[in-house]
Structure formats: structure tokens, C-alpha cells
């Protein structure tokens, strides 16, 4: 699976074209090519034909890849998939994070809340929101208000010398900043790590540390 193939550098595109045509690769340190037998699936959210006209994607590689094209409509155009996917991701991330299973509120407002969103990040954004709900919602039932709060844009923090400034331990401030970064970037750990100036691995270790902390286990409430 070659995810986001349109982001591949032109020099790497030439190498990939050779692999697809010759079905051979050169392993690092090896003096002879190795034959490979693989089936390639390439994904992109861009118009590759337009990218070739703009000179950002090789035309010969485009023809080599474009054998059986599949168009997956954005999530906002297949609203009937949203609720089943949300429930699936809740089960998945409850198991991965060793958390109790949480369920969506049966109230019609919950389904309407999920279906009225535009979901610019598609299924990945929905999954991130469900993982956030698993980690941050205290009760067993996720309410419409919970999702709206976790989806709302973060408010501007008060000025450093403002009256609302509250002094907290550095560790707690670090925790609040990490969860704010995750919220600002819809749970995307890569983007949150970039804005925080840390590695994704460090961010993952921090989250695991917070979940295992016996003193302050609940995640901070971020406005």
C-alpha cells in the first residue's frame, strides 16, 4: 500500500516506476537485484491526472498505476456509514487503550450531530474523534455535548499577565498543552507532535504515562 502517492518526490517516482516495470529492487548493501512479486495499491486525495499536467507527477508512472481506479466518496457523501464506523472505532480504541467500552447516546441528537459534520478529514477524522472520546469522556455513554465540545475550535488562551492566569505544576501544564494540541488538530498525533516540537514517539509515551498515572488519571478539561 502506497499511501498518498501524490506526495512522492519525483526522484523516488522514477525508482518506483522501475520496480513496477522490472519487478526488481536493489537492497541496501546488496550487489545484485532481487525479484519481487507484489500487488500495489496506491492511494491519493488529489487528481493525479491534473498533477501530471502540473509536472508534479510522472505521466508514465500514472499510466502504470492507473489500471483499476477506485473512487471512494468523502464521508460527508455517505452519511449512512458514519454511525456504524463510529461504533466500530469506539470498540477498537477501547480495546487498544485498555479502557471500558463506551457507547454513543441513543438520543436522535447524537446521530444528527455526527451526520451534520462535514468531516474534512474523512474516516481518519472520525476515528480520531472516537479515540478522543474513549480517552476523555468519563461516563459510559458519550453524549452529543461531549462530541461537540471535543470538536469545537479551541478558544484563545488568556494573555500571560491576564487575571485568568492560573499557576499549576509544570507536569500538569505539559499535560494540558498536549491535550490542547491533540484537540486543535482533531486528534492527529503527527500534527500535534509537530506543533509541540516533540517526536510522535515521545507524544505516545506521554499519553501512556498519563493513563497509568494513579494520581491524576483523568485527562484535563480543555476549553
C-alpha positions in Angstrom: 0.0 0.0 0.0 1.5 3.3 -1.2 -0.4 5.9 0.8 -0.7 9.5 -0.6 1.3 8.5 -3.7 1.0 12.1 -5.0 3.3 13.3 -2.2 6.2 11.2 -3.5 9.3 13.1 -4.7 9.9 12.9 -8.5 13.2 11.1 -8.0 11.5 8.4 -6.0 8.8 8.2 -8.6 11.4 7.2 -11.2 12.7 4.4 -8.9 9.2 3.2 -8.2 8.5 3.0 -11.9 11.5 0.8 -12.4 10.3 -1.5 -9.6 6.8 -1.8 -11.2 8.2 -2.4 -14.7 11.1 -4.7 -13.9 9.7 -6.2 -10.7 13.2 -5.9 -9.1 14.6 -4.0 -6.2 18.1 -3.3 -5.1 18.6 -3.9 -1.4 20.9 -1.7 0.6 24.4 -3.4 0.6 23.4 -6.0 -2.0 25.4 -6.3 -5.2 22.6 -8.0 -7.2 18.9 -7.1 -7.7 16.1 -9.1 -6.0 13.0 -10.1 -7.8 9.7 -9.2 -6.1 6.2 -10.4 -6.7 3.8 -7.8 -5.2 0.4 -6.2 -5.9 0.5 -2.5 -5.4 -2.4 -0.3 -4.2 -1.8 3.4 -4.4 -4.0 6.0 -2.7 -4.3 9.8 -3.0 -6.7 12.6 -2.3 -5.6 14.5 -5.4 -6.4 14.4 -9.0 -3.3 12.6 -10.4 -4.1 13.4 -14.0 -4.0 17.1 -13.1 -0.8 16.5 -11.1 0.9 15.1 -14.2 -0.1 18.2 -16.2 1.3 20.4 -13.5 4.6 18.4 -13.7 4.4 17.1 -10.1 3.7 13.5 -11.0 5.3 11.4 -13.8 2.9 10.6 -16.6 4.4 7.2 -17.2 4.0 6.2 -13.5 0.4 7.4 -13.6 -0.4 5.1 -16.5 1.4 2.3 -14.8 -0.6 2.7 -11.6 -4.0 3.6 -13.2 -5.0 0.0 -14.0 -8.2 -0.4 -11.8 -9.1 3.1 -10.5 -11.5 3.2 -7.5 -13.1 6.4 -6.3 -14.1 6.4 -2.7 -16.6 9.2 -2.0 -15.8 11.5 1.0 -17.5 10.6 4.3 -19.9 13.5 4.1 -21.4 11.9 0.9 -22.0 8.5 2.6 -23.7 9.5 5.8 -25.2 6.1 6.4 -21.6 4.8 7.1 -20.9 7.4 9.9 -22.6 5.8 12.9 -21.5 2.2 12.2 -18.0 3.4 11.7 -18.1 5.4 14.9 -19.3 2.4 16.9 -16.5 0.3 15.3 -13.8 2.8 16.3 -15.1 3.0 19.8 -14.7 -0.7 20.2 -11.3 -0.7 18.5 -9.8 2.0 20.7 -11.3 0.8 23.9 -9.5 -2.4 23.3 -6.3 -0.8 22.2 -6.2 1.6 25.2 -7.5 -1.0 27.7 -10.4 1.3 28.5 -14.0 0.3 29.3 -16.3 0.2 26.2 -18.2 3.4 25.8 -21.4 3.7 23.7 -23.0 6.5 21.8 -26.1 8.1 23.3 -29.2 6.6 21.7 -30.8 10.1 21.5 -31.5 11.2 17.9 -29.4 14.3 18.5 -26.3 12.2 18.7 -26.9 10.7 15.2 -27.8 14.2 13.9 -24.6 15.6 15.4 -22.4 13.0 13.6 -24.2 13.3 10.3 -24.3 17.1 10.1 -20.5 17.4 10.3 -18.6 17.9 7.1 -15.7 15.6 8.1 -12.9 17.3 6.0 -10.6 14.6 7.4 -13.0 11.8 6.4 -12.7 8.5 8.1 -9.4 9.3 9.8 -11.0 12.4 11.4 -13.9 10.3 12.7 -11.6 7.7 14.1 -9.5 10.3 15.9 -12.7 11.8 17.4 -13.8 8.4 18.7 -10.4 7.7 20.1 -10.5 11.0 21.9 -13.9 10.2 23.3 -12.6 6.8 24.6 -9.8 8.6 26.4 -11.5 11.8 27.6 -15.2 11.0 28.3 -15.7 9.9 31.9 -19.0 8.2 31.7 -20.0 5.0 29.9 -22.3 6.9 27.5 -20.9 9.5 25.1 -23.3 12.4 24.8 -23.9 14.9 22.0 -22.4 17.6 24.2 -19.2 15.6 24.6 -18.7 15.3 20.8 -19.5 19.0 20.2 -17.1 20.0 23.0 -14.3 17.9 21.6 -15.0 19.1 18.0 -15.2 22.8 18.8 -12.3 25.1 17.9 -10.1 25.9 20.8 -10.6 29.3 22.4 -7.7 31.7 22.5 -5.9 31.4 25.8 -5.8 34.5 28.1 -2.8 36.8 27.9 0.1 35.7 30.1 -0.4 38.6 32.5 -4.2 38.4 32.5 -6.4 37.9 35.5 -7.3 34.4 34.4 -3.8 33.1 34.6 -3.6 30.1 36.9 -0.3 28.7 38.1 -0.2 24.9 38.0 2.7 22.4 38.3 4.8 22.1 35.2 3.9 18.5 34.7 0.2 19.4 34.7 0.8 22.3 32.3 2.6 19.9 30.0 -0.4 17.6 30.1 -2.8 20.4 29.4 -0.7 21.6 26.4 -0.5 18.1 24.9 -4.3 17.5 25.1 -4.9 21.0 23.7 -2.6 20.3 20.8 -4.4 17.0 20.1 -7.8 18.8 20.3 -6.7 21.6 18.0 -5.5 19.0 15.4 -8.6 16.7 15.6 -6.6 14.0 17.5 -3.9 13.8 14.8 -0.8 12.8 16.8 1.7 13.6 14.0 0.5 17.2 13.6 0.2 17.6 17.4 3.7 16.4 17.9 5.0 18.8 15.2 3.3 21.9 16.8 4.7 20.8 20.3 8.2 20.3 18.9 8.4 16.7 20.0 8.5 13.3 18.3 5.4 11.2 17.8 7.1 8.5 19.9 7.5 11.0 22.8 3.9 12.1 22.5 2.7 8.4 22.6 4.8 7.7 25.7 3.4 10.8 27.4 -0.2 9.7 26.7 0.6 6.2 28.1 2.2 7.8 31.1 -0.9 9.9 31.8 -3.2 6.9 31.5 -1.1 5.0 34.0 -0.7 7.9 36.5 -2.5 6.9 39.7 -2.7 10.5 40.9 -4.2 12.4 38.1 -5.6 9.9 35.7 -8.5 11.9 34.2 -7.4 14.0 31.2 -7.6 17.7 31.8 -10.7 19.5 30.6 -9.6 21.8 27.7 -11.7 24.7 26.7 
